């Protein structure tokens, strides 16, 4: 019997984008058994209906980690697999079929993430139509079947085997955008099974800028979150510090001539604020709520 699969989309303030995503998911070769929209309130839900695509809603506390936890609590006992997709991730049409097959064929795998063909987070973002075209063109490229073990999965597209989750949940101290919450959560599942990236699973992350937090808040998270996760033990010290200092260096250099789509000076301001707090022994990811 095929493994049951739920897609979870935690979203805020991007109704039109979610409507497009649902229509796109309805075109998958292998439909999910359910799509769960996790929102802080119903004002974030898109208008319309999607015949043949079972869609449910979970309403909970605001913030990525809290919304994902609410959906996870709803889904754990009902599905074999939960696939978390960002509301701006466009899957190839065989993506969900590939997830089901990979977990069925590899019972030791706990977490699965796919290959991101293009990532708009690294640029000014990719519009929807361009993202769809990119996915369609990529169909002609050969699939390698390559499997790479990861410390943690990339949260824009990650699937988990629910039988291995137990009491583990996303850390709600990583508030709002929840930066590095994906690595924190999935790296802990390595105790249960492998965390892998499968090249055959393909998609585009649009990296939409709307709905994200301010530059100062994000800059604070770029320092506070890695330090917090190093202390927690879910992120290796070298990985966490490398990530942190690489981001600080980028903000210092690029603040002289910032990209139009990144608040580099705000990020640097947040970096310095967090470094000052770290020097004082104050490690509080949730401090961004006070900024």
C-alpha positions in Angstrom: 0.0 0.0 0.0 1.4 3.5 -0.9 2.6 5.6 2.0 0.2 8.3 2.9 1.5 11.9 2.6 0.4 15.3 3.7 1.8 18.5 2.4 2.1 21.3 5.1 2.3 24.9 4.0 2.9 27.5 6.8 2.0 30.9 5.5 1.3 34.5 6.4 0.3 37.5 4.3 0.7 35.8 0.9 -2.8 34.7 -0.1 -2.4 35.1 -3.9 0.8 33.1 -3.8 -0.7 30.3 -1.8 -3.6 30.1 -4.3 -1.1 29.6 -7.1 0.8 27.0 -5.1 -2.4 25.0 -4.5 -3.3 25.0 -8.1 0.3 23.8 -8.9 0.1 21.0 -6.3 -3.1 19.9 -7.9 -1.1 19.1 -11.0 1.3 16.7 -9.3 1.5 13.2 -10.9 0.9 11.8 -7.4 -1.5 13.9 -5.4 -1.0 14.4 -1.6 -3.6 12.8 0.6 -4.1 16.2 2.2 -2.7 19.7 2.0 -2.6 21.4 5.4 -2.5 25.2 5.5 -1.1 26.4 8.8 -2.0 30.0 9.6 -2.2 32.4 12.5 -5.8 33.4 11.5 -8.1 32.8 8.6 -7.4 36.2 7.0 -4.2 34.6 5.6 -6.2 32.0 3.6 -6.6 32.3 -0.2 -9.9 32.6 -1.8 -11.2 29.8 -4.2 -11.5 26.1 -4.2 -9.4 23.2 -5.6 -11.5 20.3 -6.7 -9.9 17.0 -6.2 -7.3 18.4 -3.8 -8.2 17.9 -0.1 -7.2 21.0 1.7 -7.6 21.6 5.5 -6.7 24.4 7.8 -4.9 24.6 11.1 -5.0 27.8 13.0 -2.5 28.5 15.8 0.0 30.9 17.2 1.8 33.1 14.7 5.4 32.3 13.6 6.9 29.7 11.4 7.9 27.2 14.1 4.5 27.5 15.9 2.5 27.1 12.7 4.5 24.1 11.6 4.1 22.5 15.0 0.3 23.0 14.9 0.2 21.2 11.5 2.6 18.5 12.7 0.4 17.8 15.7 -2.6 17.5 13.4 -0.8 15.2 10.9 1.5 12.9 12.8 -1.0 10.2 13.7 -2.8 10.3 10.3 0.0 10.2 7.7 3.2 8.3 7.1 5.0 11.3 5.5 4.8 15.0 6.1 6.2 17.2 3.4 6.9 20.8 4.4 6.8 23.2 1.5 7.4 27.0 1.6 4.6 28.9 0.0 7.1 30.0 -2.7 8.5 26.6 -3.6 7.5 25.2 -7.0 7.9 21.4 -7.3 8.5 19.4 -10.4 5.3 17.5 -11.2 6.9 14.2 -10.1 8.2 15.5 -6.8 5.6 14.0 -4.4 5.7 10.7 -6.3 9.5 10.7 -5.8 9.1 11.4 -2.1 6.8 8.5 -1.6 9.0 6.1 -3.6 12.2 7.2 -1.8 10.7 6.6 1.7 9.2 3.3 0.6 12.5 2.1 -0.8 14.7 3.3 2.1 13.2 2.6 5.5 16.3 4.0 7.3 15.7 7.5 5.9 14.2 9.9 8.4 14.3 13.2 6.4 14.4 13.9 2.7 15.1 17.2 0.9 15.3 17.9 -2.8 17.7 19.7 -5.1 16.9 23.4 -5.5 17.4 24.2 -9.2 17.3 28.0 -8.5 17.0 29.8 -5.2 15.7 33.4 -5.3 16.8 33.9 -1.7 20.3 34.4 -3.2 19.1 37.1 -5.6 16.2 39.6 -5.7 13.7 36.8 -6.0 12.1 34.9 -8.9 8.6 35.6 -10.2 6.1 32.8 -10.4 6.0 32.4 -14.2 9.7 32.3 -14.4 9.9 29.7 -11.7 7.4 27.5 -13.5 9.3 27.8 -16.7 12.5 26.9 -15.0 11.0 23.7 -13.6 9.5 22.8 -17.0 12.9 23.3 -18.8 14.6 21.2 -16.1 12.5 18.2 -17.1 14.9 17.6 -20.0 17.9 17.3 -17.6 19.0 13.8 -16.6 18.3 12.6 -13.1 21.4 11.2 -11.4 19.7 9.4 -8.4 22.5 11.0 -6.3 22.0 10.8 -2.6 24.0 13.1 -0.2 23.8 13.0 3.6 23.1 16.4 5.2 23.4 17.7 8.7 19.9 19.2 8.3 17.4 19.7 5.6 16.5 22.9 3.7 13.2 24.0 5.0 11.7 25.2 1.7 11.2 21.6 0.8 11.7 18.8 3.3 9.9 15.6 4.1 9.9 13.6 7.3 8.9 10.1 8.2 6.3 10.6 10.9 7.1 7.3 12.7 10.5 8.7 13.7 9.4 12.1 15.0 8.1 11.1 18.5 7.9 14.1 20.8 10.3 16.2 18.7 8.9 19.6 17.6 10.2 22.8 16.0 11.8 25.1 18.6 9.3 27.9 19.2 12.1 30.1 20.7 13.0 30.6 17.1 10.2 33.1 16.5 8.8 34.8 13.5 10.7 33.7 10.4 12.5 31.1 12.5 15.8 31.2 10.8 17.7 27.9 11.0 14.7 26.1 12.5 14.8 23.6 9.7 18.4 22.5 10.5 17.7 22.5 14.2 14.6 20.2 13.8 15.9 17.8 11.1 19.4 17.4 12.5 17.9 16.0 15.7 16.2 13.3 13.6 19.6 12.0 12.6 19.4 10.0 15.8 16.5 8.0 14.2 17.6 7.7 10.6 19.4 9.4 7.7 18.9 13.0 6.6 19.5 13.1 2.9 19.2 15.2 -0.2 18.0 13.3 -3.3 18.9 14.9 -6.6 15.9 13.4 -8.4 13.6 15.6 -6.4 13.6 19.0 -8.1 12.1 22.4 -7.6 12.6 26.2 -7.6 12.5 28.4 -4.5 11.2 31.8 -5.5 12.6 33.6 -2.5 9.7 36.1 -2.3 10.6 39.1 -0.2 7.0 39.9 1.0 6.1 38.6 4.4 9.7 38.4 5.7 11.0 40.2 8.8 12.9 43.5 9.0 16.6 43.7 8.2 17.5 44.5 11.8 15.5 41.6 13.2 17.0 39.2 10.6 20.5 40.4 11.3 20.0 39.7 15.0 18.8 36.2 14.2 21.9 35.7 12.0 24.0 35.8 15.2 21.7 34.8 18.0 20.2 31.7 16.4 23.4 29.9 15.5 24.9 30.6 19.0 21.7 29.4 20.6 21.7 26.2 18.4 25.4 25.5 19.1 24.6 25.7 22.8 21.6 23.5 22.4 23.8 20.9 20.6 21.7 20.6 17.4 24.2 22.4 15.2 27.9 21.6 15.1 30.1 24.5 16.4 32.1 24.8 13.3 29.1 24.9 11.0 27.3 27.4 13.2 30.2 29.8 13.6 31.1 29.6 9.9 27.5 30.5 9.0 27.4 33.4 11.5 30.7 35.0 10.6 30.1 34.6 6.8 26.9 36.5 7.1 28.5 39.2 9.3 31.3 39.6 6.8 28.8 39.9 3.9 26.8 42.5 5.7 30.0 44.5 6.5 31.3 44.5 2.9 28.0 44.9 1.1 26.6 47.6 3.5 29.0 50.0 1.5 26.9 49.4 -1.6 23.8 47.4 -0.7 21.8 45.3 -3.1 18.4 47.0 -3.7 16.6 43.9 -2.4 18.6 43.5 0.9 18.7 45.8 3.9 22.4 45.2 4.6 22.7 48.1 7.0 19.8 46.9 9.0 21.2 43.4 9.1 24.6 44.7 10.2 22.9 46.7 12.9 21.1 43.6 14.1 24.4 41.6 13.9 26.1 44.1 16.2 23.2 44.2 18.7 23.3 40.4 18.9 27.1 40.3 19.3 26.8 42.7 22.2 24.2 40.5 23.8 26.3 37.4 23.3 29.3 39.1 24.9 27.0 39.8 27.9 26.0 36.1 28.0 22.5 36.9 26.8 21.4 34.3 24.2 17.7 35.1 23.4 16.5 34.3 19.8 13.1 35.7 20.8 14.6 39.1 21.5 13.7 40.1 18.0 10.1 40.5 19.2 11.3 43.5 21.1 13.1 45.1 18.1 
